[in-house]
Amino acid sequence: MKISSLTCPHCHAAYEIAESTSAVGAPGRVDCGICGTPLAAWSEPKLRAFRLVVPPEHKYPRVPAPAPLA
């Protein structure tokens, strides 16, 4: 099993992807569950599962780095 992560380029929802290295799946594609933007497409017979980890409305806002002390 190979685990990786992916972020939607449109709404920034975070996903985890589980890809089986032994089970055979089918070619396919998956769209973002939040905004519908295409996330991934594959032509090889791989078994993949996508899980929404953090929807955009629950992400913390980006905090700027503090200014260096003089």
mmCIF file of the N, C-alpha and C atoms, coordinates in Angstrom:
data_MODEL
# 
_entry.id   MODEL 
# 
loop_
_atom_site.group_PDB 
_atom_site.id 
_atom_site.type_symbol 
_atom_site.label_atom_id 
_atom_site.label_alt_id 
_atom_site.label_comp_id 
_atom_site.label_asym_id 
_atom_site.label_entity_id 
_atom_site.label_seq_id 
_atom_site.pdbx_PDB_ins_code 
_atom_site.Cartn_x 
_atom_site.Cartn_y 
_atom_site.Cartn_z 
_atom_site.occupancy 
_atom_site.B_iso_or_equiv 
_atom_site.pdbx_formal_charge 
_atom_site.auth_seq_id 
_atom_site.auth_comp_id 
_atom_site.auth_asym_id 
_atom_site.auth_atom_id 
_atom_site.pdbx_PDB_model_num 
ATOM 1   N N  . MET A 1 1  ? 0.850   -1.171 0.000   1.00 0.00 ? 1  MET A N  1 
ATOM 2   C CA . MET A 1 1  ? 0.000   0.000  0.000   1.00 0.00 ? 1  MET A CA 1 
ATOM 3   C C  . MET A 1 1  ? 0.893   1.230  0.000   1.00 0.00 ? 1  MET A C  1 
ATOM 4   N N  . LYS A 1 2  ? 0.583   2.145  -0.883  1.00 0.00 ? 2  LYS A N  1 
ATOM 5   C CA . LYS A 1 2  ? 1.316   3.402  -0.975  1.00 0.00 ? 2  LYS A CA 1 
ATOM 6   C C  . LYS A 1 2  ? 0.349   4.522  -0.599  1.00 0.00 ? 2  LYS A C  1 
ATOM 7   N N  . ILE A 1 3  ? 0.746   5.372  0.354   1.00 0.00 ? 3  ILE A N  1 
ATOM 8   C CA . ILE A 1 3  ? -0.081  6.481  0.813   1.00 0.00 ? 3  ILE A CA 1 
ATOM 9   C C  . ILE A 1 3  ? 0.582   7.782  0.390   1.00 0.00 ? 3  ILE A C  1 
ATOM 10  N N  . SER A 1 4  ? -0.199  8.666  -0.208  1.00 0.00 ? 4  SER A N  1 
ATOM 11  C CA . SER A 1 4  ? 0.320   9.979  -0.589  1.00 0.00 ? 4  SER A CA 1 
ATOM 12  C C  . SER A 1 4  ? -0.766  11.018 -0.329  1.00 0.00 ? 4  SER A C  1 
ATOM 13  N N  . SER A 1 5  ? -0.447  12.269 -0.552  1.00 0.00 ? 5  SER A N  1 
ATOM 14  C CA . SER A 1 5  ? -1.427  13.331 -0.323  1.00 0.00 ? 5  SER A CA 1 
ATOM 15  C C  . SER A 1 5  ? -1.549  14.191 -1.572  1.00 0.00 ? 5  SER A C  1 
ATOM 16  N N  . LEU A 1 6  ? -2.667  14.887 -1.651  1.00 0.00 ? 6  LEU A N  1 
ATOM 17  C CA . LEU A 1 6  ? -2.982  15.712 -2.811  1.00 0.00 ? 6  LEU A CA 1 
ATOM 18  C C  . LEU A 1 6  ? -3.842  16.867 -2.331  1.00 0.00 ? 6  LEU A C  1 
ATOM 19  N N  . THR A 1 7  ? -3.632  18.041 -2.916  1.00 0.00 ? 7  THR A N  1 
ATOM 20  C CA . THR A 1 7  ? -4.442  19.211 -2.600  1.00 0.00 ? 7  THR A CA 1 
ATOM 21  C C  . THR A 1 7  ? -5.142  19.666 -3.864  1.00 0.00 ? 7  THR A C  1 
ATOM 22  N N  . CYS A 1 8  ? -6.414  19.953 -3.765  1.00 0.00 ? 8  CYS A N  1 
ATOM 23  C CA . CYS A 1 8  ? -7.184  20.435 -4.913  1.00 0.00 ? 8  CYS A CA 1 
ATOM 24  C C  . CYS A 1 8  ? -6.607  21.779 -5.359  1.00 0.00 ? 8  CYS A C  1 
ATOM 25  N N  . PRO A 1 9  ? -6.307  21.928 -6.653  1.00 0.00 ? 9  PRO A N  1 
ATOM 26  C CA . PRO A 1 9  ? -5.736  23.193 -7.122  1.00 0.00 ? 9  PRO A CA 1 
ATOM 27  C C  . PRO A 1 9  ? -6.735  24.347 -7.095  1.00 0.00 ? 9  PRO A C  1 
ATOM 28  N N  . HIS A 1 10 ? -8.023  24.050 -7.014  1.00 0.00 ? 10 HIS A N  1 
ATOM 29  C CA . HIS A 1 10 ? -9.034  25.109 -7.051  1.00 0.00 ? 10 HIS A CA 1 
ATOM 30  C C  . HIS A 1 10 ? -9.463  25.565 -5.659  1.00 0.00 ? 10 HIS A C  1 
ATOM 31  N N  . CYS A 1 11 ? -9.905  24.630 -4.810  1.00 0.00 ? 11 CYS A N  1 
ATOM 32  C CA . CYS A 1 11 ? -10.433 25.016 -3.489  1.00 0.00 ? 11 CYS A CA 1 
ATOM 33  C C  . CYS A 1 11 ? -9.483  24.691 -2.337  1.00 0.00 ? 11 CYS A C  1 
ATOM 34  N N  . HIS A 1 12 ? -8.377  24.021 -2.620  1.00 0.00 ? 12 HIS A N  1 
ATOM 35  C CA . HIS A 1 12 ? -7.337  23.701 -1.632  1.00 0.00 ? 12 HIS A CA 1 
ATOM 36  C C  . HIS A 1 12 ? -7.767  22.676 -0.587  1.00 0.00 ? 12 HIS A C  1 
ATOM 37  N N  . ALA A 1 13 ? -8.757  21.857 -0.900  1.00 0.00 ? 13 ALA A N  1 
ATOM 38  C CA . ALA A 1 13 ? -9.132  20.761 -0.008  1.00 0.00 ? 13 ALA A CA 1 
ATOM 39  C C  . ALA A 1 13 ? -8.007  19.731 -0.019  1.00 0.00 ? 13 ALA A C  1 
ATOM 40  N N  . ALA A 1 14 ? -7.712  19.154 1.131   1.00 0.00 ? 14 ALA A N  1 
ATOM 41  C CA . ALA A 1 14 ? -6.622  18.185 1.252   1.00 0.00 ? 14 ALA A CA 1 
ATOM 42  C C  . ALA A 1 14 ? -7.175  16.762 1.200   1.00 0.00 ? 14 ALA A C  1 
ATOM 43  N N  . TYR A 1 15 ? -6.500  15.900 0.446   1.00 0.00 ? 15 TYR A N  1 
ATOM 44  C CA . TYR A 1 15 ? -6.898  14.501 0.290   1.00 0.00 ? 15 TYR A CA 1 
ATOM 45  C C  . TYR A 1 15 ? -5.726  13.586 0.596   1.00 0.00 ? 15 TYR A C  1 
ATOM 46  N N  . GLU A 1 16 ? -6.030  12.386 1.080   1.00 0.00 ? 16 GLU A N  1 
ATOM 47  C CA . GLU A 1 16 ? -5.060  11.301 1.172   1.00 0.00 ? 16 GLU A CA 1 
ATOM 48  C C  . GLU A 1 16 ? -5.427  10.289 0.101   1.00 0.00 ? 16 GLU A C  1 
ATOM 49  N N  . ILE A 1 17 ? -4.420  9.719  -0.540  1.00 0.00 ? 17 ILE A N  1 
ATOM 50  C CA . ILE A 1 17 ? -4.629  8.724  -1.584  1.00 0.00 ? 17 ILE A CA 1 
ATOM 51  C C  . ILE A 1 17 ? -3.965  7.432  -1.139  1.00 0.00 ? 17 ILE A C  1 
ATOM 52  N N  . ALA A 1 18 ? -4.732  6.349  -1.141  1.00 0.00 ? 18 ALA A N  1 
ATOM 53  C CA . ALA A 1 18 ? -4.197  5.016  -0.853  1.00 0.00 ? 18 ALA A CA 1 
ATOM 54  C C  . ALA A 1 18 ? -4.181  4.255  -2.174  1.00 0.00 ? 18 ALA A C  1 
ATOM 55  N N  . GLU A 1 19 ? -3.002  3.779  -2.566  1.00 0.00 ? 19 GLU A N  1 
ATOM 56  C CA . GLU A 1 19 ? -2.848  3.043  -3.820  1.00 0.00 ? 19 GLU A CA 1 
ATOM 57  C C  . GLU A 1 19 ? -2.336  1.640  -3.513  1.00 0.00 ? 19 GLU A C  1 
ATOM 58  N N  . SER A 1 20 ? -3.084  0.658  -3.944  1.00 0.00 ? 20 SER A N  1 
ATOM 59  C CA . SER A 1 20 ? -2.695  -0.727 -3.706  1.00 0.00 ? 20 SER A CA 1 
ATOM 60  C C  . SER A 1 20 ? -1.572  -1.126 -4.648  1.00 0.00 ? 20 SER A C  1 
ATOM 61  N N  . THR A 1 21 ? -0.584  -1.804 -4.110  1.00 0.00 ? 21 THR A N  1 
ATOM 62  C CA . THR A 1 21 ? 0.516   -2.293 -4.946  1.00 0.00 ? 21 THR A CA 1 
ATOM 63  C C  . THR A 1 21 ? 0.281   -3.735 -5.358  1.00 0.00 ? 21 THR A C  1 
ATOM 64  N N  . SER A 1 22 ? -0.744  -4.387 -4.786  1.00 0.00 ? 22 SER A N  1 
ATOM 65  C CA . SER A 1 22 ? -0.982  -5.793 -5.122  1.00 0.00 ? 22 SER A CA 1 
ATOM 66  C C  . SER A 1 22 ? -2.347  -6.036 -5.761  1.00 0.00 ? 22 SER A C  1 
ATOM 67  N N  . ALA A 1 23 ? -3.372  -5.310 -5.364  1.00 0.00 ? 23 ALA A N  1 
ATOM 68  C CA . ALA A 1 23 ? -4.713  -5.520 -5.928  1.00 0.00 ? 23 ALA A CA 1 
ATOM 69  C C  . ALA A 1 23 ? -4.837  -4.802 -7.265  1.00 0.00 ? 23 ALA A C  1 
ATOM 70  N N  . VAL A 1 24 ? -5.544  -5.427 -8.184  1.00 0.00 ? 24 VAL A N  1 
ATOM 71  C CA . VAL A 1 24 ? -5.749  -4.840 -9.506  1.00 0.00 ? 24 VAL A CA 1 
ATOM 72  C C  . VAL A 1 24 ? -7.048  -4.051 -9.500  1.00 0.00 ? 24 VAL A C  1 
ATOM 73  N N  . GLY A 1 25 ? -6.992  -2.864 -10.031 1.00 0.00 ? 25 GLY A N  1 
ATOM 74  C CA . GLY A 1 25 ? -8.179  -2.020 -10.121 1.00 0.00 ? 25 GLY A CA 1 
ATOM 75  C C  . GLY A 1 25 ? -8.518  -1.780 -11.574 1.00 0.00 ? 25 GLY A C  1 
ATOM 76  N N  . ALA A 1 26 ? -8.905  -0.564 -11.870 1.00 0.00 ? 26 ALA A N  1 
ATOM 77  C CA . ALA A 1 26 ? -9.273  -0.194 -13.228 1.00 0.00 ? 26 ALA A CA 1 
ATOM 78  C C  . ALA A 1 26 ? -8.823  1.239  -13.493 1.00 0.00 ? 26 ALA A C  1 
ATOM 79  N N  . PRO A 1 27 ? -8.657  1.600  -14.765 1.00 0.00 ? 27 PRO A N  1 
ATOM 80  C CA . PRO A 1 27 ? -8.378  3.005  -15.071 1.00 0.00 ? 27 PRO A CA 1 
ATOM 81  C C  . PRO A 1 27 ? -9.524  3.867  -14.555 1.00 0.00 ? 27 PRO A C  1 
ATOM 82  N N  . GLY A 1 28 ? -9.234  5.116  -14.263 1.00 0.00 ? 28 GLY A N  1 
ATOM 83  C CA . GLY A 1 28 ? -10.301 5.967  -13.749 1.00 0.00 ? 28 GLY A CA 1 
ATOM 84  C C  . GLY A 1 28 ? -9.878  7.403  -13.577 1.00 0.00 ? 28 GLY A C  1 
ATOM 85  N N  . ARG A 1 29 ? -10.747 8.146  -12.964 1.00 0.00 ? 29 ARG A N  1 
ATOM 86  C CA . ARG A 1 29 ? -10.481 9.544  -12.622 1.00 0.00 ? 29 ARG A CA 1 
ATOM 87  C C  . ARG A 1 29 ? -11.314 9.893  -11.407 1.00 0.00 ? 29 ARG A C  1 
ATOM 88  N N  . VAL A 1 30 ? -10.915 10.948 -10.713 1.00 0.00 ? 30 VAL A N  1 
ATOM 89  C CA . VAL A 1 30 ? -11.644 11.381 -9.523  1.00 0.00 ? 30 VAL A CA 1 
ATOM 90  C C  . VAL A 1 30 ? -11.707 12.908 -9.530  1.00 0.00 ? 30 VAL A C  1 
ATOM 91  N N  . ASP A 1 31 ? -12.853 13.419 -9.091  1.00 0.00 ? 31 ASP A N  1 
ATOM 92  C CA . ASP A 1 31 ? -13.063 14.863 -8.990  1.00 0.00 ? 31 ASP A CA 1 
ATOM 93  C C  . ASP A 1 31 ? -13.130 15.252 -7.522  1.00 0.00 ? 31 ASP A C  1 
ATOM 94  N N  . CYS A 1 32 ? -12.832 16.508 -7.237  1.00 0.00 ? 32 CYS A N  1 
ATOM 95  C CA . CYS A 1 32 ? -12.891 17.025 -5.872  1.00 0.00 ? 32 CYS A CA 1 
ATOM 96  C C  . CYS A 1 32 ? -14.326 16.929 -5.361  1.00 0.00 ? 32 CYS A C  1 
ATOM 97  N N  . GLY A 1 33 ? -14.481 16.431 -4.160  1.00 0.00 ? 33 GLY A N  1 
ATOM 98  C CA . GLY A 1 33 ? -15.798 16.306 -3.546  1.00 0.00 ? 33 GLY A CA 1 
ATOM 99  C C  . GLY A 1 33 ? -16.367 17.632 -3.079  1.00 0.00 ? 33 GLY A C  1 
ATOM 100 N N  . ILE A 1 34 ? -15.544 18.664 -2.999  1.00 0.00 ? 34 ILE A N  1 
ATOM 101 C CA . ILE A 1 34 ? -15.994 19.977 -2.545  1.00 0.00 ? 34 ILE A CA 1 
ATOM 102 C C  . ILE A 1 34 ? -16.415 20.849 -3.720  1.00 0.00 ? 34 ILE A C  1 
ATOM 103 N N  . CYS A 1 35 ? -15.537 20.973 -4.735  1.00 0.00 ? 35 CYS A N  1 
ATOM 104 C CA . CYS A 1 35 ? -15.798 21.910 -5.832  1.00 0.00 ? 35 CYS A CA 1 
ATOM 105 C C  . CYS A 1 35 ? -16.001 21.242 -7.193  1.00 0.00 ? 35 CYS A C  1 
ATOM 106 N N  . GLY A 1 36 ? -15.694 19.958 -7.320  1.00 0.00 ? 36 GLY A N  1 
ATOM 107 C CA . GLY A 1 36 ? -15.899 19.257 -8.587  1.00 0.00 ? 36 GLY A CA 1 
ATOM 108 C C  . GLY A 1 36 ? -14.756 19.351 -9.581  1.00 0.00 ? 36 GLY A C  1 
ATOM 109 N N  . THR A 1 37 ? -13.677 20.012 -9.226  1.00 0.00 ? 37 THR A N  1 
ATOM 110 C CA . THR A 1 37 ? -12.517 20.112 -10.103 1.00 0.00 ? 37 THR A CA 1 
ATOM 111 C C  . THR A 1 37 ? -11.860 18.741 -10.262 1.00 0.00 ? 37 THR A C  1 
ATOM 112 N N  . PRO A 1 38 ? -11.449 18.361 -11.487 1.00 0.00 ? 38 PRO A N  1 
ATOM 113 C CA . PRO A 1 38 ? -10.732 17.079 -11.649 1.00 0.00 ? 38 PRO A CA 1 
ATOM 114 C C  . PRO A 1 38 ? -9.445  17.063 -10.823 1.00 0.00 ? 38 PRO A C  1 
ATOM 115 N N  . LEU A 1 39 ? -9.262  16.000 -10.014 1.00 0.00 ? 39 LEU A N  1 
ATOM 116 C CA . LEU A 1 39 ? -8.068  15.876 -9.183  1.00 0.00 ? 39 LEU A CA 1 
ATOM 117 C C  . LEU A 1 39 ? -7.013  14.982 -9.820  1.00 0.00 ? 39 LEU A C  1 
ATOM 118 N N  . ALA A 1 40 ? -7.438  13.848 -10.343 1.00 0.00 ? 40 ALA A N  1 
ATOM 119 C CA . ALA A 1 40 ? -6.474  12.891 -10.880 1.00 0.00 ? 40 ALA A CA 1 
ATOM 120 C C  . ALA A 1 40 ? -7.159  11.995 -11.901 1.00 0.00 ? 40 ALA A C  1 
ATOM 121 N N  . ALA A 1 41 ? -6.362  11.513 -12.851 1.00 0.00 ? 41 ALA A N  1 
ATOM 122 C CA . ALA A 1 41 ? -6.821  10.529 -13.830 1.00 0.00 ? 41 ALA A CA 1 
ATOM 123 C C  . ALA A 1 41 ? -5.666  9.569  -14.064 1.00 0.00 ? 41 ALA A C  1 
ATOM 124 N N  . TRP A 1 42 ? -5.980  8.289  -14.268 1.00 0.00 ? 42 TRP A N  1 
ATOM 125 C CA . TRP A 1 42 ? -4.938  7.292  -14.504 1.00 0.00 ? 42 TRP A CA 1 
ATOM 126 C C  . TRP A 1 42 ? -5.446  6.279  -15.515 1.00 0.00 ? 42 TRP A C  1 
ATOM 127 N N  . SER A 1 43 ? -4.529  5.776  -16.325 1.00 0.00 ? 43 SER A N  1 
ATOM 128 C CA . SER A 1 43 ? -4.898  4.817  -17.371 1.00 0.00 ? 43 SER A CA 1 
ATOM 129 C C  . SER A 1 43 ? -4.453  3.400  -17.027 1.00 0.00 ? 43 SER A C  1 
ATOM 130 N N  . GLU A 1 44 ? -3.564  3.236  -16.068 1.00 0.00 ? 44 GLU A N  1 
ATOM 131 C CA . GLU A 1 44 ? -3.114  1.906  -15.666 1.00 0.00 ? 44 GLU A CA 1 
ATOM 132 C C  . GLU A 1 44 ? -4.140  1.270  -14.725 1.00 0.00 ? 44 GLU A C  1 
ATOM 133 N N  . PRO A 1 45 ? -4.209  -0.043 -14.667 1.00 0.00 ? 45 PRO A N  1 
ATOM 134 C CA . PRO A 1 45 ? -5.199  -0.717 -13.814 1.00 0.00 ? 45 PRO A CA 1 
ATOM 135 C C  . PRO A 1 45 ? -4.784  -0.723 -12.339 1.00 0.00 ? 45 PRO A C  1 
ATOM 136 N N  . LYS A 1 46 ? -4.873  0.423  -11.690 1.00 0.00 ? 46 LYS A N  1 
ATOM 137 C CA . LYS A 1 46 ? -4.495  0.560  -10.283 1.00 0.00 ? 46 LYS A CA 1 
ATOM 138 C C  . LYS A 1 46 ? -5.734  0.739  -9.431  1.00 0.00 ? 46 LYS A C  1 
ATOM 139 N N  . LEU A 1 47 ? -5.700  0.212  -8.225  1.00 0.00 ? 47 LEU A N  1 
ATOM 140 C CA . LEU A 1 47 ? -6.782  0.390  -7.266  1.00 0.00 ? 47 LEU A CA 1 
ATOM 141 C C  . LEU A 1 47 ? -6.401  1.558  -6.367  1.00 0.00 ? 47 LEU A C  1 
ATOM 142 N N  . ARG A 1 48 ? -7.161  2.635  -6.434  1.00 0.00 ? 48 ARG A N  1 
ATOM 143 C CA . ARG A 1 48 ? -6.864  3.841  -5.659  1.00 0.00 ? 48 ARG A CA 1 
ATOM 144 C C  . ARG A 1 48 ? -8.102  4.275  -4.886  1.00 0.00 ? 48 ARG A C  1 
ATOM 145 N N  . ALA A 1 49 ? -7.877  4.781  -3.691  1.00 0.00 ? 49 ALA A N  1 
ATOM 146 C CA . ALA A 1 49 ? -8.952  5.308  -2.856  1.00 0.00 ? 49 ALA A CA 1 
ATOM 147 C C  . ALA A 1 49 ? -8.555  6.714  -2.414  1.00 0.00 ? 49 ALA A C  1 
ATOM 148 N N  . PHE A 1 50 ? -9.459  7.662  -2.562  1.00 0.00 ? 50 PHE A N  1 
ATOM 149 C CA . PHE A 1 50 ? -9.230  9.054  -2.195  1.00 0.00 ? 50 PHE A CA 1 
ATOM 150 C C  . PHE A 1 50 ? -10.090 9.377  -0.986  1.00 0.00 ? 50 PHE A C  1 
ATOM 151 N N  . ARG A 1 51 ? -9.496  10.058 0.004   1.00 0.00 ? 51 ARG A N  1 
ATOM 152 C CA . ARG A 1 51 ? -10.228 10.428 1.212   1.00 0.00 ? 51 ARG A CA 1 
ATOM 153 C C  . ARG A 1 51 ? -10.011 11.901 1.503   1.00 0.00 ? 51 ARG A C  1 
ATOM 154 N N  . LEU A 1 52 ? -11.105 12.642 1.670   1.00 0.00 ? 52 LEU A N  1 
ATOM 155 C CA . LEU A 1 52 ? -11.024 14.048 2.042   1.00 0.00 ? 52 LEU A CA 1 
ATOM 156 C C  . LEU A 1 52 ? -10.542 14.132 3.480   1.00 0.00 ? 52 LEU A C  1 
ATOM 157 N N  . VAL A 1 53 ? -9.435  14.818 3.683   1.00 0.00 ? 53 VAL A N  1 
ATOM 158 C CA . VAL A 1 53 ? -8.845  14.914 5.024   1.00 0.00 ? 53 VAL A CA 1 
ATOM 159 C C  . VAL A 1 53 ? -9.254  16.219 5.692   1.00 0.00 ? 53 VAL A C  1 
ATOM 160 N N  . VAL A 1 54 ? -9.078  17.330 5.016   1.00 0.00 ? 54 VAL A N  1 
ATOM 161 C CA . VAL A 1 54 ? -9.401  18.631 5.587   1.00 0.00 ? 54 VAL A CA 1 
ATOM 162 C C  . VAL A 1 54 ? -10.119 19.472 4.529   1.00 0.00 ? 54 VAL A C  1 
ATOM 163 N N  . PRO A 1 55 ? -11.398 19.737 4.724   1.00 0.00 ? 55 PRO A N  1 
ATOM 164 C CA . PRO A 1 55 ? -12.070 20.627 3.786   1.00 0.00 ? 55 PRO A CA 1 
ATOM 165 C C  . PRO A 1 55 ? -11.546 22.060 3.972   1.00 0.00 ? 55 PRO A C  1 
ATOM 166 N N  . PRO A 1 56 ? -11.617 22.880 2.939   1.00 0.00 ? 56 PRO A N  1 
ATOM 167 C CA . PRO A 1 56 ? -11.025 24.224 3.018   1.00 0.00 ? 56 PRO A CA 1 
ATOM 168 C C  . PRO A 1 56 ? -11.545 25.079 4.163   1.00 0.00 ? 56 PRO A C  1 
ATOM 169 N N  . GLU A 1 57 ? -12.816 24.920 4.526   1.00 0.00 ? 57 GLU A N  1 
ATOM 170 C CA . GLU A 1 57 ? -13.364 25.778 5.583   1.00 0.00 ? 57 GLU A CA 1 
ATOM 171 C C  . GLU A 1 57 ? -12.824 25.428 6.965   1.00 0.00 ? 57 GLU A C  1 
ATOM 172 N N  . HIS A 1 58 ? -12.144 24.291 7.112   1.00 0.00 ? 58 HIS A N  1 
ATOM 173 C CA . HIS A 1 58 ? -11.574 23.911 8.407   1.00 0.00 ? 58 HIS A CA 1 
ATOM 174 C C  . HIS A 1 58 ? -10.060 24.083 8.479   1.00 0.00 ? 58 HIS A C  1 
ATOM 175 N N  . LYS A 1 59 ? -9.447  24.548 7.402   1.00 0.00 ? 59 LYS A N  1 
ATOM 176 C CA . LYS A 1 59 ? -8.003  24.774 7.431   1.00 0.00 ? 59 LYS A CA 1 
ATOM 177 C C  . LYS A 1 59 ? -7.692  26.061 8.194   1.00 0.00 ? 59 LYS A C  1 
ATOM 178 N N  . TYR A 1 60 ? -6.558  26.052 8.867   1.00 0.00 ? 60 TYR A N  1 
ATOM 179 C CA . TYR A 1 60 ? -6.117  27.266 9.528   1.00 0.00 ? 60 TYR A CA 1 
ATOM 180 C C  . TYR A 1 60 ? -5.600  28.242 8.482   1.00 0.00 ? 60 TYR A C  1 
ATOM 181 N N  . PRO A 1 61 ? -5.794  29.537 8.699   1.00 0.00 ? 61 PRO A N  1 
ATOM 182 C CA . PRO A 1 61 ? -5.249  30.506 7.749   1.00 0.00 ? 61 PRO A CA 1 
ATOM 183 C C  . PRO A 1 61 ? -3.716  30.516 7.815   1.00 0.00 ? 61 PRO A C  1 
ATOM 184 N N  . ARG A 1 62 ? -3.101  30.844 6.705   1.00 0.00 ? 62 ARG A N  1 
ATOM 185 C CA . ARG A 1 62 ? -1.639  30.896 6.644   1.00 0.00 ? 62 ARG A CA 1 
ATOM 186 C C  . ARG A 1 62 ? -1.154  32.038 7.522   1.00 0.00 ? 62 ARG A C  1 
ATOM 187 N N  . VAL A 1 63 ? -0.198  31.764 8.397   1.00 0.00 ? 63 VAL A N  1 
ATOM 188 C CA . VAL A 1 63 ? 0.360   32.753 9.303   1.00 0.00 ? 63 VAL A CA 1 
ATOM 189 C C  . VAL A 1 63 ? 1.704   33.208 8.766   1.00 0.00 ? 63 VAL A C  1 
ATOM 190 N N  . PRO A 1 64 ? 1.899   34.526 8.593   1.00 0.00 ? 64 PRO A N  1 
ATOM 191 C CA . PRO A 1 64 ? 3.188   34.984 8.078   1.00 0.00 ? 64 PRO A CA 1 
ATOM 192 C C  . PRO A 1 64 ? 4.310   34.756 9.087   1.00 0.00 ? 64 PRO A C  1 
ATOM 193 N N  . ALA A 1 65 ? 5.502   34.564 8.573   1.00 0.00 ? 65 ALA A N  1 
ATOM 194 C CA . ALA A 1 65 ? 6.673   34.377 9.443   1.00 0.00 ? 65 ALA A CA 1 
ATOM 195 C C  . ALA A 1 65 ? 6.961   35.680 10.180  1.00 0.00 ? 65 ALA A C  1 
ATOM 196 N N  . PRO A 1 66 ? 7.401   35.566 11.432  1.00 0.00 ? 66 PRO A N  1 
ATOM 197 C CA . PRO A 1 66 ? 7.717   36.794 12.183  1.00 0.00 ? 66 PRO A CA 1 
ATOM 198 C C  . PRO A 1 66 ? 8.940   37.488 11.582  1.00 0.00 ? 66 PRO A C  1 
ATOM 199 N N  . ALA A 1 67 ? 8.963   38.798 11.755  1.00 0.00 ? 67 ALA A N  1 
ATOM 200 C CA . ALA A 1 67 ? 10.095  39.597 11.277  1.00 0.00 ? 67 ALA A CA 1 
ATOM 201 C C  . ALA A 1 67 ? 11.336  39.245 12.096  1.00 0.00 ? 67 ALA A C  1 
ATOM 202 N N  . PRO A 1 68 ? 12.499  39.236 11.458  1.00 0.00 ? 68 PRO A N  1 
ATOM 203 C CA . PRO A 1 68 ? 13.740  38.945 12.208  1.00 0.00 ? 68 PRO A CA 1 
ATOM 204 C C  . PRO A 1 68 ? 14.006  40.028 13.247  1.00 0.00 ? 68 PRO A C  1 
ATOM 205 N N  . LEU A 1 69 ? 14.563  39.581 14.375  1.00 0.00 ? 69 LEU A N  1 
ATOM 206 C CA . LEU A 1 69 ? 14.908  40.524 15.446  1.00 0.00 ? 69 LEU A CA 1 
ATOM 207 C C  . LEU A 1 69 ? 16.172  41.258 15.080  1.00 0.00 ? 69 LEU A C  1 
ATOM 208 N N  . ALA A 1 70 ? 16.190  42.528 15.376  1.00 0.00 ? 70 ALA A N  1 
ATOM 209 C CA . ALA A 1 70 ? 17.367  43.332 15.042  1.00 0.00 ? 70 ALA A CA 1 
ATOM 210 C C  . ALA A 1 70 ? 18.318  43.431 16.191  1.00 0.00 ? 70 ALA A C  1 
# 
